[in-house]
Amino acid sequence: MSDSEFKGRVAIVTGASRGIGSAVADELAARGATVVLSSRKQLDLDEEAQRINAEHGDERAVAMAAHAGREEDLDRLVSQVLERFGRIDILVNNAGTNPYFGPLLDHELNAWDKVFEVNLRGYFILTKLVVKRWMEENGGAIVNVASVGGVRPGWGLGAYNISKAGVIMLTRQLAHELRGGKIRVNCVAPGLIKTRFAEALWGNEEIMKRVVDNNPTGRIGDPPEVGKVVGFLCSDAASYVNGQVLVIDGGGGEVG
């Protein structure tokens, strides 16, 4: 890895104001990319962009707010990025939500719809916009952030897990259809990572103990450990990696 590996490349990272999204943006900027940070709140993004630029310099991070579940916001985001930079070489779909924790059949429909609006529908919309407006002609790398919950079930996160299973199939279907080598589409499936988003899990002593006891690595993960894997998948080192799901969970064990 070098600080010029992605020089000249432009990346969009959604859900980039904190957690895994922040770590991914930091990793891409460290490798030389210009990174467009996106999430709902402009103030949070501005603070994150300032942090990345202070660390890596060269104005490598730019904040552009957009709601990951709203088509008009995503359309505006892509238009603004292309107008300012003229290209989108990397797309990392990371934004996610989970407004409910409990039995699947007690999940209210409005909360269910919210999960799929952001976690799956938004990924599809933004990917379609980026591919049609840039990558179809010029190529690029797409990485979707799913979850081990999309690979195996766990209690309390039913709708979230189902949406992430959809992300995994979206990844494989796109890789199958966008054949020819110009666009690679891959997916990461993190286990329990110490983010604010997952605090309901790692902040619960009983759940935390069960996860750690059943994990061969003996701990939960940190956001930079996911960021580095995403950086690899976006890089030329992964030029023959396509349609894959990389599980990042320390070797297995329960989540939830």
N, C-alpha and C positions, 0 to 999 in steps of 0.2 A: 504494500500500500504506500502511495506517495500523495503529497498534497497537490499534485497536478494530474492525478490519474483521470479525474472527471473534468478537467479544465475545458471550458467551452460548452459543457453540457448543462442543460437546464432541467431541474427536477421539480415536480409538484409533490408535496407530502401533505395528506389530509390528517386531521386530528393532531396537528403538529405543535400545539401549544404546551403539551406536557407528555409525560409517560413515554410509551414506545415511539410515538410520533416525533417527539422532541429528540429522542436518542437517534432515530433514523435521520432526521434532518441534520443533526450534529455530525453524524458519520459521513453523510454525503458531502457536507460542506468541508469537512476535514480532508476529503479526497479531492477537493477542488471544484465541486459543482456549485452552480448558482441555484439556491434552493428557495422555492416559493412555499412559504409556510401558510397553511390554510386551516381554519377552524371557524367556529361561530363568532368568537369575540375578538375584535380587532385589538383591544388593549392587551390581552394576554399574548397575542401573536407579536405585537410590537416589542413587548418585553423579551420574548424568546428570541426574536430576530436581533435585538441589541446584544443579547448575551452571546449568540453565535458569532456575530460580527466582531465583537470585542475579542473573542478567542481566536478566530480564524482570519479576520481582516478581509479586505478586498470587497466589502459589501456583498458577501456571499449569501446572505439571507434576506429575503424580502417578505413582508407580511401582507397577505391578501385574505380578508375574511370572506367566508362563504359557508352557508349551511349545507352540510354534506347530503342532506336528504331532499333538497329543493332543486329542481331542474333549472330554474331561472338563475339561481345563484351559481350553480356549476357552469352553466353556459357563459355567464359573465366572467367567471374565474378564468376559464380557458381563453376567452377573447382577450382579457387583460394581459395574460401571460404572453400570448402570441404577439399582441401589439407591442409590448415592451421588449420582449427578448427574441421574438421571431422563431422560436422552436420549443419543443417539449420532448426531451430525450428519455426522461425517466418519470414514471408515475408510480407513487406508492399510495395505494388505497388503505388507509389505516383508521379513519374515523369510525367510531363505534359507540353504541349506547346499549344500556340494559336497565330499564326503569323498574324491573320487578325481579324479586328473588323468592322462589317458593315453588310449590307443585305446579306442573305444567298446566293441568286442567283448571286451575284457579286463575290462570293468566287472563286478564281482561283484554278484550279485543282491541281497544284503542292503544293499549300498551304494546300488544303484539304487533300491531301495524307500525308503530313507531320503531320497533326493533328492526323490522324488515325494510322500512323506508330508508334508514341510515345504513344499516349493516350490509344490505345486499342490493337494494334498488339503487342507492347512491353510487355504489361501486360500478354497477352496470352503466349508469348514465355518464359518469365521468370518464370511464374507459372508452365508451362509444365516442364521446366528444373528442377526446385526445387522439384516438386512432383515426377517426375520419378527417380531422383537421390537420394532423401532422404525421403521426407514425405510419399510417398506411403507405405514404410515399417515401418517408425518410427513415423508418425503422425506430426502434427503441426498446426499452425494457420496462415491463410492468410487474410490480410485486404487490400482491394482495395479502393483507394481514388477516388471518383466520384465527383459529384457536384449536387446542387439542380437544376442546368440546365439540368441534366439528368432526372429529375422528372417533371419539368414544363418549358415551353419555355420562353425565354427572348430575347429582341432585341439585335442584334449585335454579338451574340456568337453562331450562328447557328451550325456550324460544330463542335465546341467545345462541345456544349450541346448534339448533336447527338452522339459524341464519348463517352460522359459520360453516356448516356442512354445505350450504348453498354457495358460499364463497369458494370453497374448495372445488365444487363442480363447475362453477363459473370459470375458475382458473383453467381447469382441464379442457373445458369446452372451447374457450378462447384460444388456447394453445393449439388445439386440434384444427380450428377453423382458420386461424391466422398463420397458416403454414407457409414455408418458404424461407424462413431464417431471418427476415427483417425485424420481426417483433417477437420477443420472448416474453412469456407470461408465466410467472411462478408464484408460489404462495408460501408463507411461513405460518406455522401453527404453534404459537407459544403455549407453554404450560402456565403455571401460576407465576406471574412476574410482579415484582414489588412496585406497583403503580397506585396512584390514587383511585383509579378506575376499579382496581381489584381489591381495594382495602377491605370490603365486606368479607372477603375470603381470608387474606393473610392477617387481617386484624382480629379474626376469630381464633382464639387460642386452640379450641378443639380441632377446627379444620386445619389450622396451620400445623399442628402436631401430626395429624394423620397424613398430610401431604409430605411433610419432611421425613417421617418414619418410613413411608413407602417409596421414597425417591432414592435411587441408587447414588445420586450425587449428594444427598443429605441436606439439601437446602432448596429454596425457591430461587428464581432467576432475577436478574437486574436488567432494566431497559437497554443499556448499552450492549448486552449480550445478544439481544435481538437485533439491534441496530447494525452490528457488525455482519450478521448473517444476511440482512437485507442489502447491505453494501456489497457483499460478495455477489449476490444474485443480480445486482444491477451492473456488475463489472464485466469486463472482457474475459476475466478468468472463468466466468460462468457461461461462456459463449455456446456451449453444448448442453446447457441445462435448461430444459423447457418443459412446461406442464407439470412441474414437480411440486410436492408439498414437503417442506422441511420442518419436521417437528423439533421444537426447541423446548424441551421439558426436563432436561437433566437425566433422562433415561426412563421416565414413566412414573406411574403412581396416580393416585386419585387427585382430582381437582373438583371440589364441591361435594 
